[in-house]
Amino acid sequence: MAAQLAASVPVEPETEAYIADRLPDQFIQPDAEQIEIAKDRLERMTVSVRIDQGGPYAFIIDTASQRTILSKEIAGALALDIEDEVTIVALAGSTVVQTVFVPSLTLGRRSYDGLVSPTFRSANIGADGVLGLDSLQGQRILFDFLGRNISVEDTSEPLRSRSLREIVVTARRRSGQLIFTNATIAGVKTSVIIDTGGELSIGNKALQRRLRLKSSALTQLNLVDVTGRSVPADYGIAEELLIGRARFGLIPIAFADIAPFKALRLDKKPALFLGMDALRKFDRVAIDFANRKIYFLIPEDA
Protein backbone atom coordinates (compact mmCIF):
# COMPACT_ATOMS: atom_id res chain seq x y z
CA MET A 1 0.00 0.00 0.00
CA ALA A 2 1.79 3.11 -1.19
CA ALA A 3 -0.90 5.73 -0.67
CA GLN A 4 -4.63 6.23 -0.45
CA LEU A 5 -6.83 9.15 -1.53
CA ALA A 6 -9.94 9.85 0.51
CA ALA A 7 -13.09 9.92 -1.60
CA SER A 8 -16.75 9.03 -1.34
CA VAL A 9 -18.28 6.59 -3.84
CA PRO A 10 -21.54 4.68 -3.30
CA VAL A 11 -21.16 1.01 -2.44
CA GLU A 12 -22.50 -1.32 -5.12
CA PRO A 13 -24.41 -4.54 -4.40
CA GLU A 14 -22.51 -7.74 -3.73
CA THR A 15 -23.18 -11.15 -5.27
CA GLU A 16 -22.26 -14.63 -4.06
CA ALA A 17 -18.90 -16.24 -4.74
CA TYR A 18 -18.88 -19.27 -7.00
CA ILE A 19 -16.51 -22.03 -8.07
CA ALA A 20 -16.09 -22.27 -11.84
CA ASP A 21 -15.88 -25.39 -13.87
CA ARG A 22 -13.92 -25.01 -17.10
CA LEU A 23 -10.31 -25.08 -18.30
CA PRO A 24 -7.73 -23.04 -16.37
CA ASP A 25 -5.72 -21.15 -18.98
CA GLN A 26 -8.61 -19.56 -20.88
CA PHE A 27 -9.59 -16.99 -18.25
CA ILE A 28 -7.23 -14.43 -19.81
CA GLN A 29 -7.75 -14.10 -23.56
CA PRO A 30 -5.23 -16.08 -25.68
CA ASP A 31 -3.79 -12.88 -27.19
CA ALA A 32 -3.33 -11.10 -23.83
CA GLU A 33 0.15 -9.68 -23.40
CA GLN A 34 2.33 -11.33 -20.73
CA ILE A 35 4.74 -9.05 -18.88
CA GLU A 36 7.59 -10.40 -16.76
CA ILE A 37 7.50 -9.52 -13.08
CA ALA A 38 10.33 -9.15 -10.59
CA LYS A 39 10.41 -8.67 -6.81
CA ASP A 40 11.70 -5.74 -4.82
CA ARG A 41 13.48 -6.16 -1.49
CA LEU A 42 10.09 -6.35 0.30
CA GLU A 43 8.80 -9.19 -1.92
CA ARG A 44 6.37 -6.92 -3.75
CA MET A 45 5.82 -7.35 -7.50
CA THR A 46 7.49 -4.87 -9.83
CA VAL A 47 7.15 -4.41 -13.58
CA SER A 48 9.22 -2.51 -16.10
CA VAL A 49 7.65 0.72 -17.42
CA ARG A 50 8.77 3.62 -19.60
CA ILE A 51 7.89 7.26 -18.99
CA ASP A 52 7.75 9.32 -22.15
CA GLN A 53 11.12 8.45 -23.73
CA GLY A 54 12.82 7.52 -20.43
CA GLY A 55 13.33 4.22 -18.68
CA PRO A 56 12.85 1.39 -18.17
CA TYR A 57 11.90 1.92 -14.52
CA ALA A 58 10.79 -0.57 -11.87
CA PHE A 59 7.25 0.16 -10.67
CA ILE A 60 5.32 -1.62 -7.91
CA ILE A 61 1.82 -2.80 -8.86
CA ASP A 62 -0.33 -1.52 -6.01
CA THR A 63 -4.04 -2.33 -6.04
CA ALA A 64 -4.53 -0.38 -2.79
CA SER A 65 -3.12 2.91 -4.11
CA GLN A 66 -5.60 5.34 -5.62
CA ARG A 67 -2.97 7.12 -7.68
CA THR A 68 0.03 6.22 -9.81
CA ILE A 69 3.11 7.56 -7.99
CA LEU A 70 6.49 8.66 -9.29
CA SER A 71 9.79 9.09 -7.48
CA LYS A 72 11.08 12.64 -7.07
CA GLU A 73 14.40 11.54 -8.54
CA ILE A 74 12.88 10.38 -11.84
CA ALA A 75 10.53 13.36 -12.04
CA GLY A 76 13.55 15.64 -11.69
CA ALA A 77 15.71 13.71 -14.15
CA LEU A 78 12.95 13.84 -16.79
CA ALA A 79 12.19 17.51 -16.02
CA LEU A 80 8.46 16.77 -15.79
CA ASP A 81 6.13 19.76 -15.43
CA ILE A 82 5.08 20.51 -11.86
CA GLU A 83 1.34 20.48 -11.17
CA ASP A 84 -0.77 21.49 -8.15
CA GLU A 85 -0.21 20.05 -4.70
CA VAL A 86 -2.72 17.44 -3.53
CA THR A 87 -3.66 15.91 -0.20
CA ILE A 88 -3.23 12.15 0.04
CA VAL A 89 -3.89 9.69 2.83
CA ALA A 90 -0.85 7.51 3.56
CA LEU A 91 -0.46 4.99 6.39
CA ALA A 92 0.43 7.61 8.98
CA GLY A 93 -2.22 10.14 7.94
CA SER A 94 -2.95 12.95 5.49
CA THR A 95 -0.12 14.84 3.86
CA VAL A 96 0.21 17.48 1.13
CA VAL A 97 2.49 16.47 -1.74
CA GLN A 98 3.68 17.88 -5.05
CA THR A 99 2.40 16.34 -8.29
CA VAL A 100 3.91 16.23 -11.78
CA PHE A 101 2.41 15.78 -15.24
CA VAL A 102 3.33 12.42 -16.79
CA PRO A 103 2.82 12.74 -20.58
CA SER A 104 2.93 9.00 -21.21
CA LEU A 105 3.53 5.89 -19.12
CA THR A 106 3.99 2.62 -21.02
CA LEU A 107 3.56 -0.88 -19.62
CA GLY A 108 4.23 -3.51 -22.27
CA ARG A 109 2.09 -2.53 -25.27
CA ARG A 110 -0.22 -0.30 -23.21
CA SER A 111 0.22 3.41 -22.69
CA TYR A 112 -1.48 5.64 -20.14
CA ASP A 113 -1.42 9.28 -21.15
CA GLY A 114 -1.84 12.50 -19.21
CA LEU A 115 -1.41 11.22 -15.66
CA VAL A 116 -0.97 13.69 -12.80
CA SER A 117 1.11 11.81 -10.23
CA PRO A 118 2.20 12.56 -6.66
CA THR A 119 5.95 12.33 -6.05
CA PHE A 120 7.90 10.81 -3.18
CA ARG A 121 11.51 9.88 -2.55
CA SER A 122 12.41 6.55 -4.14
CA ALA A 123 13.89 5.34 -0.84
CA ASN A 124 10.44 5.67 0.77
CA ILE A 125 8.58 4.13 -2.18
CA GLY A 126 11.03 1.22 -2.38
CA ALA A 127 10.99 1.46 -6.20
CA ASP A 128 10.98 4.01 -9.01
CA GLY A 129 7.23 4.39 -8.75
CA VAL A 130 3.84 2.79 -8.19
CA LEU A 131 1.14 1.75 -10.65
CA GLY A 132 -2.10 2.65 -8.90
CA LEU A 133 -5.81 2.39 -9.56
CA ASP A 134 -5.88 5.35 -11.96
CA SER A 135 -3.82 3.19 -14.36
CA LEU A 136 -5.45 -0.16 -13.55
CA GLN A 137 -9.18 0.60 -13.55
CA GLY A 138 -11.21 -0.95 -16.35
CA GLN A 139 -8.72 -3.76 -16.87
CA ARG A 140 -8.27 -7.38 -15.88
CA ILE A 141 -4.86 -8.22 -14.45
CA LEU A 142 -3.66 -11.75 -13.78
CA PHE A 143 -0.67 -12.31 -11.47
CA ASP A 144 0.92 -15.65 -12.34
CA PHE A 145 3.24 -16.50 -9.45
CA LEU A 146 4.37 -19.76 -11.03
CA GLY A 147 5.20 -18.24 -14.40
CA ARG A 148 6.48 -14.99 -12.83
CA ASN A 149 4.52 -12.75 -15.16
CA ILE A 150 1.36 -10.69 -15.36
CA SER A 151 -1.23 -10.51 -18.12
CA VAL A 152 -3.25 -7.36 -18.79
CA GLU A 153 -6.36 -6.94 -20.91
CA ASP A 154 -9.27 -4.55 -21.23
CA THR A 155 -12.63 -5.84 -20.04
CA SER A 156 -16.07 -4.91 -21.30
CA GLU A 157 -17.85 -8.17 -20.48
CA PRO A 158 -17.38 -10.31 -17.33
CA LEU A 159 -15.68 -13.66 -17.88
CA ARG A 160 -16.35 -16.78 -15.87
CA SER A 161 -13.50 -18.76 -14.44
CA ARG A 162 -12.49 -21.89 -16.34
CA SER A 163 -10.95 -24.29 -13.81
CA LEU A 164 -12.21 -26.50 -11.02
CA ARG A 165 -9.32 -25.10 -8.97
CA GLU A 166 -10.28 -21.49 -9.57
CA ILE A 167 -12.47 -19.65 -7.07
CA VAL A 168 -14.22 -16.41 -7.97
CA VAL A 169 -15.39 -13.79 -5.47
CA THR A 170 -17.38 -10.63 -6.23
CA ALA A 171 -16.57 -7.41 -4.39
CA ARG A 172 -18.22 -4.15 -3.54
CA ARG A 173 -16.68 -0.90 -4.74
CA ARG A 174 -15.87 2.05 -2.48
CA SER A 175 -13.59 4.99 -3.31
CA GLY A 176 -12.29 3.03 -6.28
CA GLN A 177 -11.30 0.07 -4.09
CA LEU A 178 -12.67 -3.45 -4.38
CA ILE A 179 -13.79 -4.49 -0.91
CA PHE A 180 -14.71 -8.09 -0.09
CA THR A 181 -17.30 -8.24 2.66
CA ASN A 182 -18.00 -11.99 2.56
CA ALA A 183 -14.73 -12.73 4.40
CA THR A 184 -14.01 -14.09 7.86
CA ILE A 185 -10.88 -14.44 10.00
CA ALA A 186 -11.21 -17.07 12.71
CA GLY A 187 -14.96 -16.75 12.22
CA VAL A 188 -14.97 -12.94 12.58
CA LYS A 189 -16.69 -11.15 9.68
CA THR A 190 -14.05 -8.90 8.10
CA SER A 191 -13.92 -6.46 5.18
CA VAL A 192 -10.87 -7.23 2.99
CA ILE A 193 -9.03 -5.10 0.42
CA ILE A 194 -6.45 -6.75 -1.86
CA ASP A 195 -3.14 -4.89 -1.43
CA THR A 196 -0.52 -6.00 -3.95
CA GLY A 197 1.70 -3.10 -2.87
CA GLY A 198 2.06 -4.34 0.70
CA GLU A 199 4.54 -6.99 1.72
CA LEU A 200 2.36 -8.04 4.67
CA SER A 201 -1.28 -7.83 5.69
CA ILE A 202 -2.51 -5.00 7.93
CA GLY A 203 -5.60 -5.30 10.10
CA ASN A 204 -7.26 -2.58 12.13
CA LYS A 205 -7.54 -2.54 15.91
CA ALA A 206 -11.24 -3.45 15.71
CA LEU A 207 -10.17 -6.76 14.13
CA GLN A 208 -7.49 -7.30 16.77
CA ARG A 209 -10.03 -6.78 19.54
CA ARG A 210 -12.51 -9.20 17.97
CA LEU A 211 -9.76 -11.81 17.60
CA ARG A 212 -8.86 -11.30 21.30
CA LEU A 213 -5.17 -10.85 20.49
CA LYS A 214 -3.57 -8.81 23.26
CA SER A 215 -0.71 -6.46 22.44
CA SER A 216 1.35 -7.87 25.30
CA ALA A 217 1.37 -11.29 23.60
CA LEU A 218 2.37 -9.99 20.15
CA THR A 219 5.57 -8.74 18.50
CA GLN A 220 5.97 -4.96 18.14
CA LEU A 221 7.06 -3.42 14.83
CA ASN A 222 6.83 -0.18 12.84
CA LEU A 223 5.09 0.27 9.48
CA VAL A 224 6.73 2.90 7.24
CA ASP A 225 4.73 4.70 4.54
CA VAL A 226 5.74 6.55 1.36
CA THR A 227 6.26 9.79 3.29
CA GLY A 228 8.87 8.14 5.52
CA ARG A 229 6.64 8.34 8.60
CA SER A 230 6.09 5.26 10.73
CA VAL A 231 3.15 3.74 12.58
CA PRO A 232 3.60 1.31 15.51
CA ALA A 233 1.87 -2.04 15.07
CA ASP A 234 1.28 -5.34 16.88
CA TYR A 235 2.30 -8.34 14.79
CA GLY A 236 0.90 -11.84 15.23
CA ILE A 237 -0.72 -14.87 13.62
CA ALA A 238 -4.47 -15.17 13.11
CA GLU A 239 -6.42 -18.32 12.39
CA GLU A 240 -8.01 -19.17 9.08
CA LEU A 241 -8.90 -16.43 6.60
CA LEU A 242 -11.76 -17.18 4.19
CA ILE A 243 -12.82 -14.93 1.31
CA GLY A 244 -15.89 -16.56 -0.13
CA ARG A 245 -14.57 -20.09 -0.72
CA ALA A 246 -10.92 -19.06 -1.01
CA ARG A 247 -9.08 -20.45 2.03
CA PHE A 248 -5.82 -18.85 3.20
CA GLY A 249 -5.15 -20.83 6.38
CA LEU A 250 -3.09 -19.16 9.10
CA ILE A 251 -2.27 -15.55 8.26
CA PRO A 252 0.33 -13.18 9.77
CA ILE A 253 -1.16 -9.71 10.42
CA ALA A 254 0.22 -6.36 11.57
CA PHE A 255 -2.49 -4.60 13.61
CA ALA A 256 -2.66 -0.80 13.50
CA ASP A 257 -5.30 1.88 12.98
CA ILE A 258 -3.69 3.26 9.83
CA ALA A 259 -5.33 6.26 8.16
CA PRO A 260 -6.66 4.46 5.03
CA PHE A 261 -9.11 2.48 7.19
CA LYS A 262 -10.79 5.72 8.26
CA ALA A 263 -10.66 7.15 4.71
CA LEU A 264 -12.58 4.09 3.49
CA ARG A 265 -14.97 4.20 6.47
CA LEU A 266 -13.61 0.86 7.69
CA ASP A 267 -12.19 1.99 11.04
CA LYS A 268 -15.10 0.94 13.26
CA LYS A 269 -15.52 -2.70 12.19
CA PRO A 270 -12.96 -5.47 11.50
CA ALA A 271 -11.06 -4.80 8.27
CA LEU A 272 -7.87 -6.01 6.58
CA PHE A 273 -5.53 -4.97 3.77
CA LEU A 274 -4.43 -8.36 2.38
CA GLY A 275 -0.75 -8.27 1.40
CA MET A 276 1.57 -10.18 -0.89
CA ASP A 277 2.68 -12.74 1.71
CA ALA A 278 -0.89 -14.11 1.75
CA LEU A 279 -1.61 -13.79 -1.98
CA ARG A 280 1.45 -15.87 -2.88
CA LYS A 281 -0.23 -18.91 -1.33
CA PHE A 282 -2.13 -19.24 -4.63
CA ASP A 283 -0.75 -20.17 -8.06
CA ARG A 284 -2.52 -17.26 -9.71
CA VAL A 285 -4.59 -14.27 -8.63
CA ALA A 286 -6.57 -12.29 -11.19
CA ILE A 287 -8.27 -8.97 -10.46
CA ASP A 288 -11.07 -7.78 -12.73
CA PHE A 289 -11.61 -4.14 -11.79
CA ALA A 290 -14.36 -3.48 -14.31
CA ASN A 291 -16.53 -6.38 -13.14
CA ARG A 292 -15.55 -6.29 -9.43
CA LYS A 293 -14.25 -9.85 -9.32
CA ILE A 294 -11.12 -11.57 -8.06
CA TYR A 295 -10.04 -15.03 -9.15
CA PHE A 296 -7.89 -17.33 -6.98
CA LEU A 297 -6.24 -20.41 -8.50
CA ILE A 298 -5.63 -23.00 -5.78
CA PRO A 299 -2.34 -24.96 -5.97
CA GLU A 300 -2.79 -28.52 -7.29
CA ASP A 301 -1.44 -30.03 -4.07
CA ALA A 302 -3.59 -27.87 -1.78
N, C-alpha and C positions, 0 to 999 in steps of 0.2 A: 504494500500500500504506500504509494508515494505521496499522494495528496488527495484531498476531497474538496469539492465545492458545495457549499450549502445551497439547496434549492428546494422548491416545493412542487412536486408532480403528483397528480392523483394516482392512487394505487389501483391497478387493474385486477380483475377477478383471477382466481387461481383455479387450475384444473388438476385432476388426479394424475399421479405418476403412473407410468405403464412400462411393462417389459415388452420389447419388440421381438420380432420373430423371423427376421430374414437374414441375408448374408452380411458379414461384418464390414467389408471394405467398400460398400456402395453408399455409405452415408454421405461422404463427400463426393461430389461429382467426379467422374473419371478424369476430366481435364483440369481439375483444380490444381493450382500451383503449389508445390511443396517447397518450403523454405527451411533451410537448416537452422537448428537452434543450438545455442551454447549455454553455459552456465556462468554466472558471475560468482564471486567469492562467497555469496550468501545462498547459493544454490537456486537462485531465481533464473528464469529463462530469459535469454537475450537473443535478439535477432539483429542482423546487419541492415542498416538503412542508409540512404543518401539524403542529404539536405541540399537542395538546389544542385550545384555542381560539386559539392564537397562530400567527403566521406570515403569509405564506409565508416559508420559509427555503430557502436553497440548500444542498443536500446532495450530496456526491460519492457516486457509486455505486462501491463498492469490493469487488470479488469476492475480494480477498486479505485482507480484514479479517474476523476471526471475529465481531466485535461491532459493533453500531450505536453510533456515537460522537456525542456532543453537545458543543458548545462551552460552556465555563464561563460565558461572557457570557449565552447564551440560557438556560441552566439557572438562573442567578441572576435574570434578568429575569422568568422564569416562576415563580420560587419553587418549583422542583421539590423533592420530598422527597429528602433525602440518604440513600443506602444504604451498605452496607459497602464498604470498600476492596477492590480486587482487584489481582492481579498480572497484567500483560500483557507480551507480548514485542513490543517495537517494533524498528525497524531497529538501534538502538544497543545493545539488550539489554533485560533485564527491568526493570520499574519498577512501583511501587505507586501506584495512582491512585484517586481518589474516584469513586464512581458515584452516579447519581441515578435515581429512578423516573420513567419516562416513561409517563403514563397511556394516551396514545393518540398514534400517529404515523400520519398519513394521506398516502398517495401516490396521487394521482388518486382513483379510487373505492375504493381498498383501505386498510384501517386495520390497524395492528399494535398490539395492546394489551399493556400490562403489561411493557414492556421495561425492563431495568436496564442503563443505559448509562454507560460510562466518560466522563469529561469532560476536555477539554484546551482550551487557549487557541485561539481562532479563528485567530489569526495563525499558529500552528503547524499547524493542520489545513489552512488555506488555503480554508476554507469555514465554513458554520454548523454542519456536521456531516457524518457519513459513514453511508451505508446499508451495513451489513455483512451477513455470511452469516446472522445470526440473523433478519434480515428477509427475506432472499432465498431461503432454503432451501425446497424443495418447489414452486418456481415456474419458469416458463420466461420468460426475458427476452431480447428481441431488440433489439439496438442498430442502428438504421438511420442510418448516417452520411450517406447521401444525403438522406434526408427529415428529418434532425435530430430524431428522436424515438425513444422506446423503446416497446415493447409488453410488457405483463406479463399472464401468465395462469397459473392453477393447472394442474398436470399430475398426472394419475393414470395415464395410459397413454402410452408413448413414441410419438412421431410420427416418421415418416420424412420426410426432406427431399423437396422437390418441384421441383427445378430441376437441369438438367444442370450449371449453374455452381456449385451448392452442394455443399460437401464436409463430411462428417460424421465426427467423431472421437469415440471413446468413451474415457472417462478412468477412472482408479482414484480411490478416495476415501480421504483420510487427514486426520484432524483436521478434518473438515468441508470440506477443500479438494478440488477436482478437479485431479488431477495426471495429466498426459499423459506416458506413458513411451515411446510409440512416436515420439519426436521425435529429430532429429539437427541439429547445427549444424556445418557443414563436415565432415560425416561422423561427428562425435562424438556418441554416444548421450547424450541429455540429458533429464532430467525437467523438465517445463514446467508452471508454474502461471499461469493467466490473471489478470492484475492490472489491472483497469480503474481502480484508484485511483492508479496510478503513471504519471507522465508519460513515463518511459523504462524500458527493460528492465534488470534487474539480474541478473547471473550471479555464481556463487560462484567462489572462487579455484581450485577443482578444475577448473572449466570453462576458466578462463583458462590454466591449466597445460596442459590437454589440447589447447587451440588454439594453444599455443606463442606466446602474445602476451606479450612482455616489458614490464614496467612502464616501463622506460626509453624504450620506443617509443610509449607511450600518453600521452594527456592526463590530468592529475590534476584531480579535482574532489571536492567534499564532498556527501554525501547527508544531508539533514536529515529527521528523523522527527517524529512528532506531539508528542514531548516537548520538541522544540527542540534535541536533541542531534544531533551530526553524526558521520558515518562517512566516512573518506577512501576514495576509489575510483579505479581506473584506468578510463579511458573510451576505447573504440576501436570499430572496425568488424569484425564477424565475417562470414564467408561464409555461404552459404545456410542458412536455417532451414527445416526441414520438420517439420510435425506431421501424421503420417499422410500424406495427399496434399495438404495445404494448404502452399503454397510462399510463403515470405515474402521470398526474395531476401536481399540484404545487410541486416544488422541492427546498429544501434548498440547497444552494451552497456556498462553501468557494472559493473565487476568489484569485488566486496567480499564478505567473509564476514560478511554481516549476520545478526543473531540468528535471524530466522525460518527460515533454512535449517537450523540446528541443531534448532529446535523441531519441524520437520517431518521430522527425520532425513534431511536431504538435504545435509548439509555435507561428506560424504566423497566423493561422486560428482558429476559435472557436473549442475548444476541452474540453472534460469532462471525468474525472475518476468517474464512477458511484458507489457510496458506498452502504453500507449495509442498511442505513436508507431508501433508495429508493427501493432497491431490496425486502425488507420485505413487500412491498405493495402487492406482489403476493403470492399465496399459495405455489407455487413451482417455482424454477428456475433451469433449467438444462443446463449445458455447455458441448458441444461436441467439444473438441479441435481438434480431428482428422478431422472432417468434417466441421469445422468452423461455427457451428450453436449454437444458444442459444434459449431455449424454455421457455416461460413465461406462467404459468397457472394462469388465471385471477380468483379472488375470485368469488364464486357463486353469491354473492349479489352485485357485482360491476355494 
